[in-house]
Structures are given as C-alpha cells and as structure tokens.
Amino acid sequence: MKELSLKEMQQVLLEMLASIHDFCVSNDLRYSLAYGTMLGAVRHKGFIPWDDDVDIFMPRPDYDRFVETFKDTDDLMLIAPGKDSYMAIARICDTKQTFGTTVLPWFRQTVKKQIGLWIDIFPIDGIDDDRNVFRNKMLRIAELRKKQLSARRALPPISLHNPLKQNIKQLLRKIRYFNLDIDKINQQIINECLEVPYEKCNHCSQLPCTESLDRQYYEKRYFEEYIDVDFENHKFKVVKDWDAMLSIVYGKNYMTPPPPKDREQHSLDCNKFFWKEA
C-alpha cells in the first residue's frame, strides 16, 4: 500500500471538487468554498500549502436538493445522514483512486465500496436574529455532538490484534455508551438545524459540525451572491463578500499565514489515505 503524499491528496481532491462544481453549475445549485478552502483561494489562489481537505458551504435548500439529486458515479459516492453516515452532514467520497483508514468511524459497514478521500458538504441553516438565542442553540448542538462522538468512539470492535490495554479501554467505552443511539442523536442535531426555516431567516450559520459558539453568525445576504475565484488553475465559487466571512472566522489578519510551527496537515492524527492497486 502506497500512502498518498500531501500533493497527491490535493490533486485528487482538486479533481473531485471540479466534478462537484460541474454538477452544481449544471443543476443551478448554489455553493461556496468554505473555511480553509476559501482562505486558500483568496490567500494562495489554491490550497493552503499544508492543507489536506476541501470544505463546501451550501444553503439548506440547495444542500437538500444536492443530496436528493446527486447520483453516484464510477469515481464518486455520496454518503449522507439517515442512511450510510454516522454524521449530520454529507460527504462526497472518492471510490476509484484512493482508500482510507480512520480512527473514528463515520460511515456504516453496509457501505460495500472502499472509501477514499472525501469533501465535506456543510449545510447553511437559518438562525434567530438574537445572538443569545443562537448561542444557546450552539450549546445544545455542542452537547449532542459530544454524545455523537462518544457513540462513534465506542463502535470499533475489540480485537485480538490490539494491545490488551487498548481493548480494555474500548470495552469500557462500549459499556459506558451502549445506550447512545447515533441515528437519534443526529436527528436531534438536524432538528435543531431546521428550527428556523432558511427562507424566512435574516441570519444563518453552519450548525451541525461547528466548534465555535460565536464566530459563525452570518448575515443571510452573504449567501445570495457568488463569484468565481482562481483555485489551482480552476475557477470555483465563493460568496461575493468573502472578506466579511473570512474576517468572522479567522479575524481581520487572515491574509497573514500562521507561524511555521502551526502549519500542520489536518489528517495525520486520525486518517491515512492510500492509492488503490491498479
């Protein structure tokens, strides 16, 4: 098994992103590069040099239509909540070129294909105009996410190939979290997300997988207009007011790269990706 280098991961992700872009444009679906992918487009005209993932925002109506209409291909597979996923967001996964191993399970064993690199699709949902109400919602979702992560950590089996200490820890997790229902927890997260209809809101946020309780309070108008940006010699979509969004998430000095000690590849601690044999 040959593990992918960072540059190889970025190249496969770029091909996947181009396919998603083409699908969205063909089906009149709004999307925007998100988080570090948006920052990379603005600051580096491509990937942040040490970044190894791709994130996308979609307003909830477009996200729902994307999940309903995207059809798996020979190269790509959609894994979404409610069927194959242990998460409350959708992912588009490479199934042709790469496969991965992960410490924290995120899709069911009913998925028969080998899953490789993925791109996260984050829905953007309506939130209350009152920031205190928004913060309380985020606190509730944060508690649900803790339960979801605990339930996922308890999923890996006890194995004779593992050290005794590791097996004991895993057995204790299974005993402690045996009563946590991942599907029920994810549905509670989604119910929180859908409480304020996107069509009727003035403000919105990425709710299912956020770690921040304050910094993702967006004006809905950000998601009304989109522009093309250069990204690794391609053109992809970002919200027109990308400066406002990047300032909210990363602060006003987002164009200044972090010090070298903080330039770390994301997946190294819990995920590894390999080329499939020809």
N, C-alpha and C positions, 0 to 999 in steps of 0.2 A: 504494500500500500504506500503510495507516494503522497505525502501531505502537501497541501497547497501552500505556496508562498503567499505573502500578503498581496503582491502584484497579481498573482494568478487569481486570488479571490476577487480582487477588484475587477478584473477583466470579465469574469463570469457574471458578477453582479451587474456590470455595465450592460452586458448582453440581455440579461433578464429585465433590467429597467427599460431598455429600449423596446422590448416586447410589450411591457405593461403600458408604456407611453403610447405605442401604436394602437393598442386596444382601447385605451381611454379616449384618444382623439377620434377613432373611428366610431365610437359609441357615444360621443358627446358627454363624456364624464369629466367632471372637474377633479383635478388632483394637484397637489403641490409637493415638491421635495420638502422634507421636514428635518428638523434638528440638525445633526452634523452633516447630513447630505446637503441641506440648504446652505449651511455655513460653508461647506466645501465649495459649492458652486459659486458663491459670492467671493470668498477669500482666495480660492485656489483655482477656480474655473474647472473644478473636478473634485475628485476625492481629497479629503484631508489626507495628507501623505501616510499617516499611521492609522487611518480608519478602515474597518473591515466589514461594514454593514451599510445598508441602504434603508431609509425610512421614508414613508409617504403619508401625507395627510389627505383625507377625503371628507367633505361634508357628509353627514349621515345619509341624506337621500342618495348621493352618488355612491357612497360606500355600500349601501344596501343593494343598489342596482348592480354594482360591480360583482358582489358576492353571488347574486342571483344569475348573472348572465355570463360570467367568465367560465369558459369550458376548458378543462384540462387538455393539454397538448402532449406530444411526444416528449417535450422538453420541460414543461412547467405543470405544476399541480397546485390547486388552491386548497388550503386547509383552513377551515373556518369554524367558529363557535357552533356548538349544538350538535355536531356530528363527529368530526375526527379530532377536534382540538381540545386540549386542556386549558386553553387560554380564552380571553374575552375579546381577542382581535383576530383578524385574518392574516394569513401569510401566503405569499406565492413562493413555491419551493422549486428548486432545480431537481429534476429526477433523471436527467440524462448524463450529465458530465461528472457530477460530484456526489459524495455521500458524506454524512457527518456523524459524529458521536457527541453526545451531550450528557452532562452530569444530571441535569434537571429535566425529566420527561415533559414534553409539551404536546405530543400527539399520541393517539391511541395505537395500540398494536394491531388494530383492524386495518390500518394503512399498510397495504402489501408492498408498495414500492419503497425503495431506498430513498430517503430524503437527504438532499444535499443543502447547499446554500439557500438562504431564504431572504425575502424582502418583507418587512413589516408594513401592513396597511392599517393606519390608525384612523378610526372614525372621529370626526369633529362633531360634538353634540352641543345642543343649546344648554345654557346655564342661566341661573337667576341673575338679575341685574345687581342684586345686593351681594357684595363681596363676602359678607359674613355667612350668608346662606350658602354661597359657593364653597367657602372654606369648610363648613360643616359637612357638605356633601363629600368633599375630598377626604375628610377624616373618616367618614363611613366607608368609602371605597377603599381607603388605605387598610382599614381593618379587614375588609373582605379579601383584599389581595394577600394579606398575611396568611389568612386561612387557606387560600388557594395554593400559595407557595408551600405551606406546610403539608397539604394533602399531596401535592406533586412530589415533594421530597420523600414521602412515605411509599411511593409507588415502586421504585426499583426492588427487584427480588433479592432475597438472601441467597447467597451463592457460596458453594464450597471453594470457589476460586478467589473469594475475598478474604482478607485477614479477619481473624476472629473478632478483634475489636471493632472493625467496620460492620460486621454482621450483627454484633450486639447493639450498636448504635442504631442500625436500620430496624432491628426488631423492636426497639423501644419506640422509634418513630411510628411504626405500624400499630403498636398498641395505643400510643397516645392519640393518634389522629385517625383511628379506624372509622370513626363516626362522621368524618367530614366528607360531604358529597360534592365533588368538584363541579358537576353539572349544575347543581342547585346554587352553589356559590357564584359561578359565572353568570347564571341567570339573574341573581340578585345584583351583580355588578351592572349588567346590561339594563336592568330595570331602572337603576339609578341614572344611567346614561340617558335613557329615553324619557325621563320625567318631564323635562322642558322640551317641547317639540322644536326641532330646528327651524321650521318655517315661521315660528312665532317669536323667536328669541332676538335679543339685541346683542347678547354676548355669548361666547361659546368657548369650548376648551376640548382638549384631548383628555378624556376621563379614565378609560379602562386601565391604562398602564403608566400613569404618571407617578413620579416620585416627589414632585413638588406640590406644595399646598397653596402656593401664592403666585408663582411666576407664569402660569399658563392661562391667564384671564385675558381673553382676546375679544376685540370688537368683531362682531359678525361681518362687518364690511370688509375685513381683511380677506375673507374667503369669497368675495363677489367678483374680483378681477384678478386675472392671471397674466403673466408674461413669460416669454421664452428666455432661458438663460443658457450660457455655454457650460457644458459639462463634459470633459474628456472628448472634445471634438464632436459632441452631440448637442442637440437642443432639447431641453426638458422644461417643464412648467414649474414656476413658483408663484406664490401670491405676489401681487404687484407691490404691496407695501411690505416687502421682505425686511426692510430696515427696521420697521417697528416690531415685527415679530422676533427677529434675531436679538434686538435690544431687550425685549421682555425675557427671553430665555437665557441669553448669555451676557447681558449687560452692554453698556454703551461701547465698551472697548473690544467688542467681539472680533474686530479685524486684527487684533494683536494676538499672535499664536501663544499658547502656554509655554512655560519653560520646558526645556528638553526632558526633565525628569517626569513630567506629566503627559508626555506624548506616548501613550500606551495603546496597543492594539486591544480591542474590546474582548474578543472571544477567547483569548488564550487560557483563561482560568477555567472555563466550563465547556467550551466547544472546540472540536477539532474537525477539520474537513480534509477529505482525501479525493484524489482522482479515481473514478471508476476504471476498472480494467477494460481495455478495448475488446 
